């Protein structure tokens, strides 16, 4: 039987510190996300950036797992679910046109669920990598976690669809203004 060394105690202390600080990190992420899910000015460049960035995220993930059809299928299921949630989220969004500009208020619950689900996946993968550190096992790829790809797909599908929906809303308003002119 091996006796504990000072290195073992240091790892125990760092593990305890990590576990103690994780709820603070999660709370901080939650409060920042909640602050973002309020009435916002509609800025076309942000919507284009959101649509492009989340599409690229999904396409890069698909390119990474393309040889493995099972993983590609899980990513596709996540993206499809994210698109469905995005359409639902747009139906629950409050749109406003005022003299100051165009505003929208996203549904707080849907946006928070999508974002926090992805944060939970990232934290889980991070803990797994930390737990395996120094064990001699090879570090797994992020795509080796079966739940990660559907979570990534949900997040990319939801926020990408939401951005495209906001772009469509603004274009519809532009057409209405052009038609009355």
C-alpha positions in Angstrom: 0.0 0.0 0.0 1.3 3.4 -1.0 1.4 6.3 1.5 0.1 9.7 0.4 2.7 12.2 -0.7 2.7 16.0 -0.6 1.8 15.9 -4.3 -1.4 13.9 -3.5 -2.4 16.4 -0.9 -1.8 19.3 -3.3 -4.0 17.7 -5.9 -6.7 17.1 -3.3 -6.6 20.8 -2.3 -6.7 21.9 -6.0 -9.6 19.6 -6.6 -11.5 20.9 -3.6 -10.8 24.5 -4.7 -12.0 23.7 -8.2 -15.2 22.2 -6.8 -15.8 25.1 -4.5 -15.3 27.7 -7.2 -17.4 26.0 -9.8 -20.8 27.2 -8.4 -19.4 30.7 -8.3 -18.4 30.4 -11.9 -21.8 29.0 -12.9 -23.6 31.8 -11.0 -21.5 34.4 -12.7 -22.2 33.0 -16.2 -25.9 32.8 -15.3 -26.1 36.4 -14.2 -24.2 37.6 -17.3 -26.5 35.6 -19.6 -29.6 36.8 -17.8 -28.5 40.4 -18.3 -28.2 39.7 -22.0 -31.7 38.3 -22.3 -33.5 41.7 -21.8 -35.0 44.2 -24.2 -32.3 44.9 -26.9 -31.9 47.2 -29.8 -32.0 45.3 -33.1 -28.6 45.9 -34.8 -28.4 44.3 -38.3 -24.6 43.7 -38.0 -25.1 41.7 -34.8 -27.7 39.5 -36.4 -25.5 38.8 -39.5 -22.6 38.0 -37.2 -24.8 35.7 -35.1 -26.2 33.9 -38.1 -22.7 33.5 -39.6 -20.9 32.5 -36.5 -23.3 29.8 -35.3 -23.5 28.4 -38.9 -19.7 28.2 -39.0 -19.7 26.5 -35.5 -22.1 23.8 -36.8 -20.2 23.4 -40.1 -16.8 23.1 -38.4 -18.2 20.5 -36.0 -19.8 18.6 -38.9 -16.5 18.6 -40.8 -14.7 17.3 -37.7 -17.0 14.3 -37.3 -17.9 13.7 -41.0 -16.2 10.3 -41.2 -18.1 9.0 -38.3 -21.8 9.0 -39.4 -23.1 8.2 -35.9 -21.5 11.4 -34.4 -22.7 13.4 -37.5 -26.2 12.1 -36.8 -26.1 13.3 -33.2 -24.9 16.7 -34.3 -27.7 16.8 -36.9 -30.3 15.9 -34.3 -29.0 18.7 -32.1 -29.1 21.3 -34.9 -32.6 20.2 -35.9 -33.8 20.5 -32.3 -32.1 23.9 -32.0 -33.8 25.1 -35.2 -37.2 24.0 -33.8 -36.5 25.8 -30.5 -35.3 28.8 -32.4 -38.6 29.0 -34.3 -40.5 28.6 -31.0 -38.3 31.3 -29.4 -39.0 33.7 -32.2 -42.8 33.1 -31.7 -42.3 34.0 -28.0 -40.2 37.1 -28.7 -41.7 40.5 -28.2 -40.9 42.8 -31.2 -41.2 46.6 -30.9 -40.9 49.5 -33.4 -40.5 52.9 -31.8 -39.2 56.3 -32.7 -35.9 55.4 -31.1 -35.5 52.3 -33.3 -36.2 48.6 -33.4 -36.2 46.5 -30.3 -36.8 42.9 -29.4 -37.1 41.1 -26.1 -36.2 37.4 -26.3 -37.9 34.8 -24.1 -35.7 34.5 -21.0 -36.3 30.9 -20.3 -35.6 29.4 -23.7 -32.4 31.4 -24.2 -31.1 30.6 -20.7 -31.9 26.9 -21.1 -30.0 26.7 -24.4 -27.0 28.7 -23.1 -26.7 27.0 -19.7 -27.1 23.5 -21.2 -24.1 24.2 -23.4 -22.2 25.7 -20.4 -23.0 22.5 -18.4 -21.6 20.4 -21.2 -18.4 22.4 -21.4 -18.0 22.2 -17.6 -18.5 18.4 -17.6 -15.9 17.9 -20.4 -13.5 20.2 -18.5 -14.0 18.2 -15.3 -13.4 15.0 -17.1 -10.2 16.3 -18.7 -9.0 17.6 -15.3 -9.9 14.2 -13.6 -7.9 12.3 -16.2 -4.9 14.6 -16.0 -1.9 12.7 -14.8 -3.7 9.3 -15.1 -1.7 8.3 -18.1 -4.9 8.0 -20.2 -4.9 10.0 -23.5 -6.9 13.1 -23.4 -10.2 12.4 -25.2 -11.5 14.6 -28.0 -14.5 16.8 -27.2 -16.4 14.8 -29.8 -15.8 11.6 -27.8 -18.5 12.7 -25.3 -21.7 11.5 -26.9 -23.8 14.3 -25.3 -21.5 17.1 -26.4 -22.5 17.1 -30.1 -26.3 17.3 -29.6 -25.7 20.2 -27.1 -23.4 22.0 -29.5 -26.0 21.4 -32.3 -28.8 22.7 -30.0 -26.9 25.8 -29.2 -25.8 26.6 -32.7 -29.2 25.8 -34.2 -31.1 27.9 -31.7 -29.0 31.0 -31.8 -28.4 30.8 -35.5 -32.1 30.4 -36.2 -32.9 33.2 -33.8 -30.4 35.5 -35.6 -31.9 34.6 -39.0 -35.4 35.3 -37.6 -34.3 38.7 -36.4 -32.9 39.5 -39.9 -36.1 38.3 -41.5 -38.1 40.6 -39.1 -36.0 43.6 -40.0 -36.3 42.9 -43.8 -40.1 42.5 -43.5 -40.2 46.0 -41.8 -38.0 47.4 -44.5 -40.3 46.1 -47.2 -43.3 47.5 -45.4 -41.6 51.0 -45.3 -40.6 50.7 -48.9 -44.2 49.7 -49.9 -45.7 52.8 -48.2 -43.2 55.2 -49.8 
